[in-house]
């Protein structure tokens, strides 16, 4: 397994150990108590106590027994999907998405509104209707609702993008957490969209086998997120991974940032200038020769703009991989990935991170947002470990 699932013997670390065991079961798919002791390094009695509490809490269940080499068959423990639920919201400059998921990470409901530069009142009204629809669906057990996560770009109303209306700056005055708290009866967690996408990938995507990676989120803008040893790294100012604001080192884009080339906003602007009418993301892959030519040129320019930042990431961080996700259609991501891997190979770096398409693509920020309440309540994180006290039980 790529991520660390070691338990801790720090005093009063029982909560962290319980989270770690739950994560070990989730990552393994199923595991016996003996397996869990080997994975986490915790003692058999500690594992027995923790698994009993997890069973009593309804977070896991027994899924039969597996015959071993000798002795009684070992009981297999699995995640109980109905053990917890959450809602994830992604607010961006070209869409709003809301999902609900269960503890196994299965998306139970999904809704997206394709809208450019939606104002706060419009977003709040749409979310109110969609939350009501989720509750009416009865697919989510509200007694086990852990909370709501919201993912959105930093500086939502400040960054200048093509066709952004001046009134969009009103987002700068909005307390998004308070806005969503006025819609839902549960706790609300807000994070950057690229951070949420990277966290989602770490918990339910490629991060299940990759301990360290850099995530590139291609959306209306361009964001990035860094996961090191299974944990999201925020940096001193909580703004790590801001690849979109790096200077574009190509002669073609002198004085510009990488985001001004590598973003859906930049691609749409090129298509608009080329006389191509685009009515959504799906139009990027339709059989339209004029669109295909512009998209092909943009992919090459995007690779040229990304290569220097990715060389820096490879040399400075040395991640296992660079993951590319977001709203760019998968077939176009694959073309961009192939081009970047060729360019990285040509650079002959000491340790070049391979570029791959992220497992979770279009809905990654929303799903990542939905995972935020899980991290707060039941899954392990370094933040939780740092909060444990110095006295008390450790099982």
Beta strands, then each sheet from edge to edge (+ up, - down):
strand 1: 60-66
strand 2: 74-79
strand 3: 85-91
strand 4: 95-102
strand 5: 107-114
strand 6: 145-152
strand 7: 188-192
strand 8: 213-218
strand 9: 222-228
strand 10: 231-233
strand 11: 321-326
strand 12: 354-357
sheet 1: 1+ 2-
sheet 2: 5+ 4- 3+ 6+ 7+
sheet 3: 10+ 9- 8+ 11+ 12+
end
